[in-house]
């Protein structure tokens, strides 16, 4: 009898757990709905990048909590009996029978007290009555799963609000899309930096120390870009830091040195009539040694002419910052003027070594310039990533709102006469809009020796600005805050014994090639590139 009674209580316990969980779910359904609403609302205030499926996470967590509470909540048999008695009005039949049944397993003193109060026949009748009452209970009908209208209405209203906010246009979508574009651009630039690192690793031009430092820096930069989660400012800061580290190792006069050495190599190639490339510095060192070997076969007039040429080369090398090369060329010029072949050969060897060192330095500088140009390009790409999403219709990337478009064919240069010491303001440079641009050649006032032709002096090109075309005008202000740097050396370099009598037309192409090479290896805005090209076009007319 007791076994059947306990089985009935267990069946009622399961029903009560189900009903309690059902009611708890309805009463608390508004909680996950409110969490989803707050999540959606926060996504309209802050750029929260999350999939819409994540909005189901609060409901999943809520369901797990309800199920765990319903299944694992302690619900002993006595509590079940009392709840059934109270809800069905059984007047404590089930709880009394269960209490008497649990007393049969108690101590002997309790058994003696129970027999003294309750007669055994009465106890049996109580158990039979409780079992009969339990048999008459129908769990589904007596404990139905009711619907709670008000809690469900609140949960439905909150869910509808979350749904409306979810599908309504979100102002943060553009910000999120921009972050994704920046993150994608950062990954792409990280790949390019990795390619640049691999190129530096395989490069034979760099010195081992420069290669190791460059590879370590590029590897760190690639890691930072890959780990960037769409933070444009952080990515630009990382690139700017890497650029600054590279720029500190780049010589500011690298282009001038390269142009001077290229001019020197070309001149040596002309003097020796060699068939090498005029830009080959290795061949230039061989030409110097060849000139030293041929000194003994030269006439005194040829030796004097060679000494003048070498003196001019020394002056140009000194102006370009190649002091070691300039000193060796000056000593070689003195030896050539004195006809001392042995001293000329020794000076030629020192000059050849200086040329080779300069060649290695140029290789390092070219590699650093390429890396710097790549980082500048990466910075420009990251700065433009996702910008189209934040711009209005018809606005070009990088253009400020309200910026006007110039009409092609209109020249906007302002004529100017004479020269001033005013500086230039980059924000006021006139745009190149396809108009005719005429660069006025510089003029000088250096005295001319007898027999010299003004048109044959490099520093005084011929005045050819008779036309009334527009000229480039770069406005600025004379502030007087500039600085002048002077540098003294222990061994002053000799100057040229006579004015340079080389026509600028003979060296114009070399300087133009050096300028084009610098434009290709460095990041320079397109508008300024056009001014450089226009400058050489004006000199070539």
C-alpha positions in Angstrom: 0.0 0.0 0.0 2.8 2.4 0.9 4.6 1.6 -2.3 1.6 2.6 -4.4 1.1 5.7 -2.4 4.8 6.9 -2.9 4.5 6.1 -6.6 1.5 8.3 -6.8 3.3 11.1 -5.0 6.3 10.8 -7.4 3.9 11.2 -10.4 2.4 14.3 -8.7 5.9 15.7 -8.1 6.7 15.5 -11.8 3.5 17.3 -12.6 4.2 20.0 -10.1 7.7 20.5 -11.5 6.3 20.9 -15.0 3.7 23.4 -13.9 6.1 25.4 -11.8 8.5 25.6 -14.7 5.8 26.6 -17.1 4.6 29.4 -14.8 8.1 30.6 -14.1 8.9 30.8 -17.9 5.8 33.0 -18.5 6.6 35.2 -15.6 10.2 35.8 -16.6 10.0 35.8 -20.4 10.2 39.6 -20.4 13.7 39.4 -19.0 15.5 37.9 -22.1 13.2 40.2 -24.2 14.4 43.2 -22.3 18.0 42.0 -22.6 17.6 41.8 -26.4 16.0 45.3 -26.4 18.9 46.8 -24.5 21.4 45.0 -26.8 19.7 46.4 -29.9 19.4 49.9 -28.4 23.1 49.8 -27.4 23.9 48.9 -31.0 22.3 52.1 -32.1 24.3 54.2 -29.7 27.7 52.4 -29.9 29.1 50.6 -32.9 28.5 47.0 -31.6 29.5 44.6 -34.4 27.5 41.4 -33.7 25.5 38.9 -35.8 21.7 39.2 -35.4 21.6 35.6 -34.3 23.3 36.7 -31.1 20.0 38.3 -30.0 18.8 34.7 -29.4 21.5 34.2 -26.8 19.5 35.8 -23.9 16.5 33.6 -24.7 18.7 30.5 -24.8 20.3 31.4 -21.4 16.8 32.1 -20.0 15.5 28.7 -21.1 18.5 26.9 -19.6 18.0 28.6 -16.3 14.2 27.8 -16.2 14.8 24.1 -17.1 17.6 23.8 -14.5 15.4 25.3 -11.8 12.4 23.1 -12.7 14.4 19.8 -12.8 17.0 20.2 -10.0 15.0 22.3 -7.5 14.6 20.3 -4.3 11.0 19.1 -3.9 10.7 16.4 -1.1 7.7 14.1 -0.8 6.3 15.9 2.3 6.2 19.2 0.4 4.4 17.6 -2.5 1.8 16.0 -0.2 1.2 19.3 1.6 0.8 21.2 -1.7 -1.6 18.7 -3.1 -3.6 18.7 0.1 -3.8 22.5 0.1 -4.7 22.9 -3.6 -7.2 20.1 -3.8 -8.7 20.6 -0.3 -7.9 17.0 0.9 -7.7 18.2 4.5 -4.1 17.0 5.0 -4.9 13.4 4.2 -1.8 12.8 2.1 0.6 14.6 4.4 -0.8 12.8 7.6 -0.6 9.4 6.0 3.0 10.2 4.8 4.0 11.4 8.3 2.6 8.2 9.9 4.3 6.1 7.3 7.7 7.8 7.9 7.2 7.3 11.7 7.2 3.5 11.3 10.9 3.7 10.6 11.6 5.9 13.7 13.1 4.9 17.0 11.4 2.5 19.5 10.4 5.3 21.8 8.6 7.1 19.0 6.9 3.8 18.0 5.6 3.3 21.6 4.3 6.9 21.7 2.6 6.4 18.3 0.8 3.2 19.4 -0.3 4.9 22.6 -1.9 7.8 20.7 -3.1 6.0 17.5 -4.6 2.6 17.5 -3.1 0.3 14.8 -6.6 -0.1 13.2 -7.0 3.6 13.0 -3.6 4.0 11.3 -4.5 1.4 8.7 -7.8 3.2 8.0 -5.9 6.5 7.6 -3.5 5.0 5.0 -6.4 3.5 3.1 -8.2 6.8 3.0 -5.1 8.7 1.8 -4.4 6.1 -0.9 -8.0 6.3 -2.1 -7.8 10.1 -2.3 -4.5 9.8 -4.2 -6.0 7.4 -6.7 -8.7 9.9 -7.5 -6.3 12.7 -8.4 -6.0 13.4 -12.2 -2.8 15.4 -12.6 -3.6 17.0 -16.0 -7.0 18.1 -15.0 -6.3 19.0 -11.3 -3.0 20.8 -12.1 -3.5 22.4 -15.5 -0.8 24.5 -17.4 -2.4 27.9 -17.2 -1.6 30.9 -19.5 -0.6 34.1 -17.7 -2.0 36.8 -20.0 -0.3 39.9 -18.5 3.3 38.6 -18.3 3.0 37.3 -21.8 1.7 40.7 -23.0 4.6 42.5 -21.4 7.1 40.1 -22.9 5.5 40.4 -26.4 5.5 44.2 -26.3 9.2 44.3 -25.3 10.0 41.7 -28.0 8.2 43.8 -30.7 10.1 46.9 -29.7 13.4 45.0 -30.0 12.4 43.7 -33.4 11.4 47.1 -34.7 14.7 48.6 -33.5 16.5 45.7 -35.1 15.1 46.1 -38.6 15.0 49.9 -38.5 17.9 51.8 -40.2 20.8 51.9 -37.8 23.1 54.9 -37.9 25.9 52.8 -36.6 25.9 50.5 -39.6 28.1 52.9 -41.5 30.6 53.0 -38.7 30.6 49.2 -38.4 31.0 48.8 -42.2 33.9 51.3 -42.1 35.6 49.4 -39.3 35.2 46.2 -41.3 36.7 47.9 -44.3 39.6 49.2 -42.2 40.2 45.8 -40.7 40.2 44.2 -44.2 42.5 47.0 -45.5 44.8 46.4 -42.5 45.0 42.7 -43.3 45.8 43.5 -46.9 48.5 45.9 -45.9 49.9 43.4 -43.5 50.3 41.0 -46.4 52.1 43.6 -48.4 54.4 44.3 -45.5 55.1 40.6 -45.2 56.0 40.6 -48.9 58.3 43.6 -48.4 59.9 41.7 -45.5 60.5 38.6 -47.6 61.9 40.8 -50.3 64.3 42.4 -47.8 65.3 39.0 -46.6 66.3 37.9 -50.1 67.9 41.2 -51.0 71.6 41.2 -51.7 71.9 45.0 -51.7 71.3 45.5 -48.0 74.1 45.2 -45.4 73.4 42.4 -42.8 72.8 44.9 -40.0 70.4 47.0 -42.1 68.6 43.8 -43.3 68.2 42.5 -39.8 66.8 45.8 -38.4 64.5 46.2 -41.4 63.1 42.7 -41.2 62.5 42.9 -37.4 60.6 46.2 -37.8 58.5 45.0 -40.7 57.6 41.8 -38.9 56.4 43.7 -35.9 54.4 46.1 -38.1 52.7 43.2 -39.9 51.8 41.6 -36.6 50.2 44.8 -35.4 48.2 45.3 -38.6 46.9 41.7 -38.5 45.8 42.1 -34.9 44.0 45.4 -35.6 40.3 45.0 -35.2 39.2 48.0 -37.3 40.7 50.8 -35.3 41.9 53.2 -38.0 43.7 55.6 -35.6 45.7 52.7 -34.0 46.6 51.4 -37.4 47.7 54.8 -38.7 49.7 55.3 -35.5 51.5 52.0 -35.9 52.3 52.9 -39.5 53.4 56.4 -38.6 55.7 55.0 -35.8 57.3 52.6 -38.3 57.6 55.4 -40.9 59.4 57.6 -38.4 61.8 54.8 -37.5 62.6 54.3 -41.1 62.8 58.0 -41.9 65.4 58.4 -39.1 67.7 56.0 -41.1 67.0 57.6 -44.4 69.5 60.3 -45.4 67.7 63.6 -46.3 70.1 64.3 -49.1 70.1 60.7 -50.6 68.5 61.9 -53.8 71.1 64.7 -54.2 73.9 62.2 -53.5 72.6 59.7 -56.0 72.3 62.4 -58.7 75.8 63.7 -58.0 77.3 60.2 -58.2 75.3 59.4 -61.3 76.6 62.6 -62.9 80.1 61.7 -61.9 79.8 58.1 -63.3 78.4 59.5 -66.6 81.3 62.0 -66.9 83.9 59.3 -66.2 82.3 57.1 -68.8 82.6 60.0 -71.3 86.2 60.6 -70.4 87.3 56.9 -70.8 85.0 56.1 -73.7 84.0 52.9 -71.9 80.9 50.9 -73.1 79.4 50.5 -69.6 76.2 51.9 -68.3 76.6 55.5 -67.4 74.8 55.0 -64.2 77.0 52.0 -63.1 79.0 53.1 -60.1 81.1 49.9 -60.1 82.3 50.8 -63.6 83.0 54.4 -62.3 85.6 53.0 -59.9 87.3 51.1 -62.7 87.3 54.3 -64.8 89.1 56.1 -62.1 91.8 53.4 -61.9 92.0 53.5 -65.7 92.6 57.3 -65.7 95.4 56.9 -63.1 97.0 54.2 -65.3 96.8 56.4 -68.4 98.4 59.4 -66.6 101.9 58.5 -67.7 100.9 58.6 -71.4 99.2 62.0 -71.2 100.7 65.3 -72.4 101.1 68.1 -69.8 98.1 69.8 -71.4 96.0 66.6 -71.0 97.2 66.2 -67.4 96.1 69.8 -66.6 92.7 69.2 -68.3 92.3 65.9 -66.2 93.2 67.8 -63.1 90.5 70.4 -63.8 87.9 67.7 -64.4 88.8 65.9 -61.2 88.7 69.1 -59.3 85.2 69.8 -60.6 84.1 66.3 -59.7 85.6 66.7 -56.2 83.7 70.0 -55.7 80.4 68.3 -56.8 81.0 65.3 -54.6 81.7 67.6 -51.6 78.5 69.6 -52.3 76.6 66.3 -52.3 78.1 65.3 -48.9 80.5 62.6 -50.1 83.5 64.1 -48.3 85.7 60.9 -48.5 85.2 60.7 -52.2 85.7 64.4 -52.7 89.0 64.3 -50.7 90.3 61.4 -52.8 89.3 63.1 -56.0 91.0 66.3 -54.9 94.2 64.4 -54.1 94.0 62.6 -57.4 93.6 66.0 -59.2 96.7 67.3 -57.4 98.7 64.2 -58.4 97.5 64.5 -62.0 98.5 68.2 -62.1 101.9 67.3 -60.8 102.2 64.2 -63.1 102.7 61.9 -60.2 101.3 58.6 -61.4 101.9 56.6 -58.2 100.1 59.2 -56.0 97.3 59.3 -58.6 96.9 55.6 -58.5 96.8 55.6 -54.7 94.2 58.4 -54.7 92.3 56.5 -57.4 92.2 53.4 -55.3 90.9 55.5 -52.3 88.3 57.1 -54.6 87.2 53.7 -56.0 86.8 52.5 -52.4 84.8 55.6 -51.6 82.6 55.0 -54.6 82.0 51.4 -53.6 81.1 52.5 -50.1 78.7 55.1 -51.5 77.2 52.4 -53.8 76.5 50.2 -50.8 75.0 53.2 -48.9 72.8 54.0 -51.9 71.6 50.4 -52.0 70.6 50.7 -48.3 69.0 54.0 -49.0 67.0 52.7 -52.0 65.8 49.7 -49.9 64.8 52.1 -47.1 63.1 54.4 -49.6 61.1 51.5 -51.1 60.1 50.4 -47.6 59.1 53.9 -46.7 57.2 54.4 -49.9 55.3 51.1 -49.2 54.4 52.2 -45.6 53.3 55.6 -46.9 51.1 53.8 -49.5 49.7 51.6 -46.8 49.0 54.6 -44.6 47.2 56.3 -47.5 45.2 53.1 -48.2 44.1 52.8 -44.6 43.2 56.5 -44.4 40.9 56.0 -47.4 39.5 52.6 -46.4 35.7 52.9 -45.8 35.6 56.6 -46.4 33.1 56.3 -49.3 30.5 55.0 -46.8 30.7 58.3 -44.8 30.6 60.6 -47.9 27.7 62.1 -49.6 26.5 61.2 -53.1 28.8 62.2 -55.9 31.7 63.1 -53.5 35.1 61.8 -54.4 37.3 60.0 -51.9 39.6 62.3 -50.1 37.7 65.5 -51.2 36.4 67.8 -48.6 32.7 68.7 -48.7 32.1 71.8 -50.7 35.4 71.6 -52.5 34.9 72.8 -56.1 36.1 71.1 -59.2 38.3 73.0 -61.6 37.5 73.3 -65.2 40.0 71.6 -67.5 42.1 73.9 -69.6 42.1 76.8 -67.2 45.4 78.1 -66.0 45.3 79.5 -62.5 49.0 80.4 -62.1 49.6 84.0 -61.0 52.5 85.9 -62.7 55.3 87.1 -60.7 58.5 89.1 -61.5 61.7 88.8 -59.7 62.6 86.6 -56.8 61.8 86.9 -53.1 62.7 85.1 -50.1 59.1 84.2 -49.1 58.4 80.6 -48.1 55.6 78.5 -49.5 52.4 77.4 -47.8 51.5 73.9 -48.8 47.8 74.6 -48.2 47.8 77.4 -50.7 49.6 75.7 -53.6 47.5 76.3 -56.8 46.1 73.1 -58.3 47.4 71.8 -61.6 44.3 72.0 -63.8 45.7 71.4 -67.3 46.5 75.1 -68.0 49.7 76.3 -69.6 52.5 76.4 -66.9 55.7 78.2 -67.6 58.6 77.9 -65.2 60.8 81.0 -65.4 64.5 79.9 -65.5 66.7 81.2 -62.7 69.2 83.9 -63.5 72.5 84.7 -61.9 74.9 87.6 -61.7 78.2 85.7 -61.6 80.9 87.6 -63.5 81.8 86.0 -66.9 85.4 85.7 -68.0 86.5 86.7 -71.4 85.7 84.2 -74.0 82.9 82.6 -71.9 79.5 82.1 -73.4 76.6 83.0 -71.0 74.5 80.3 -72.5 77.2 77.7 -71.7 77.2 78.2 -68.0 75.0 75.8 -65.9 74.2 78.4 -63.2 73.0 81.0 -65.7 70.7 79.4 -68.3 69.5 81.6 -71.1 66.5 83.8 -70.5 63.6 82.5 -72.6 60.5 83.9 -71.0 59.5 86.3 -73.7 56.0 84.8 -74.0 53.2 86.2 -71.9 52.1 82.8 -70.5 51.1 82.3 -66.9 53.7 81.5 -64.4 53.6 79.5 -61.2 53.2 81.6 -58.1 53.7 80.0 -54.6 52.6 82.5 -52.0 54.3 82.6 -48.6 55.4 84.9 -45.8 58.9 86.1 -44.9 59.2 85.3 -41.2 62.9 85.5 -40.6 62.7 82.4 -38.5 64.8 80.2 -40.7 68.0 78.6 -39.6 71.4 78.5 -41.3 73.7 75.5 -40.7 77.4 75.7 -41.3 79.8 72.8 -41.2 83.6 73.0 -41.1 85.9 70.1 -41.9 89.5 69.6 -41.0 90.6 69.2 -44.6 88.9 71.9 -46.7 88.0 70.7 -50.2 89.6 72.5 -53.1 87.4 74.6 -55.3 87.2 74.5 -59.0 90.0 76.6 -60.6 87.6 78.0 -63.2 83.8 78.4 -63.6 81.9 75.4 -64.7 81.6 75.6 -68.4 79.2 72.7 -68.9 75.9 73.6 -70.5 72.9 72.7 -68.4 71.5 71.0 -71.5 74.2 68.4 -71.2 73.4 67.5 -67.6 69.6 68.2 -67.7 68.7 64.7 -68.7 70.8 63.2 -65.9 69.1 65.4 -63.2 65.7 64.7 -64.7 66.4 61.0 -64.5 67.4 61.3 -60.9 64.3 63.4 -60.1 62.1 60.8 -61.8 63.8 58.0 -59.8 63.2 59.9 -56.6 59.5 60.4 -57.6 59.2 56.7 -58.1 60.9 55.7 -54.9 59.2 58.2 -52.6 55.6 59.0 -51.8 54.9 62.4 -53.2 51.4 63.9 -53.8 50.3 63.8 -57.4 50.0 67.6 -57.6 53.6 68.2 -56.5 54.7 65.5 -59.0 53.2 67.6 -61.7 55.2 70.7 -60.6 58.4 68.7 -60.7 57.7 67.5 -64.2 56.7 71.0 -65.3 59.9 72.4 -64.0 62.0 70.1 -66.1 59.7 70.6 -69.1 60.2 74.3 -68.7 64.0 73.9 -68.7 64.0 71.7 -71.7 62.1 74.1 -73.9 
